[in-house]
């Protein structure tokens, strides 16, 4: 129905030539814009209600009692259930460290939180089906658990900025008990607030996806990142790092790339690089991590993402 609406607007209202590059790009843009914003509105609203039961303080209380490795697993799973955007990385990191949560467990949470979020899971399911979605969830959790565990074993707490340990965050902060009606109102407000903050990034991402869909020749993409290029996965990761987008925001681009013939592993590597290795997020984390620790963090994630990309290019 939405596809027919997009085609009607393109051909009957705007009167573009059928199958022209601009028409194809516009149909893609209209269709994905309507679909994604409808999905986002519903998903954010439902998840906001769930999140109201898991504020950051409660998250810190739960994680502070977990042992290594099992703590990494639990932290990664909790990161999926209670995702926070990259702008929350600094206060959350400070709160976790102050609460006595080991560094590796903290980073497992911070890796999983933006990478494997519920919005991306639902959108991926709708666009690519359960198989690709399961791969995305499994690899994202694997990277979060393994990356955090390795960093924890390396004992790199000395490379956290000293001021982080000097900040006192009260442990007695009360958790607000809201009525269900208050949670509904909170969800409405939060949905509007999130959409206001991300709508432009979503539109830009859909626009890029539409441009790729309509104008970029299939041979151009397959030449540099196609199955025949042995360096396709590292190239995709390198292209993803400078971008700033949530997993939900990058999905329209991912969808367009898959339609152009790129391998699923290459596309998933690109998506993970955008969400877990984005340059803006690294700049934010630099406020609390010394260059050495940030380098180790980026290095481990990069190797893991590239390995996963190659692995699933072989499997799929």
PyMOL commands that set and color helices and strands:
alter all, ss='L'
color gray80, all
select helices_A, chain A and resi 2-13+21-51+56-63+70-81+86-98+103-115+118-128+130-153+157-159+163-166+180-214+218-225+232-241+247-259+264-276+279-285+291-315
alter helices_A, ss='H'
color red, helices_A
deselect
rebuild
show_as cartoon
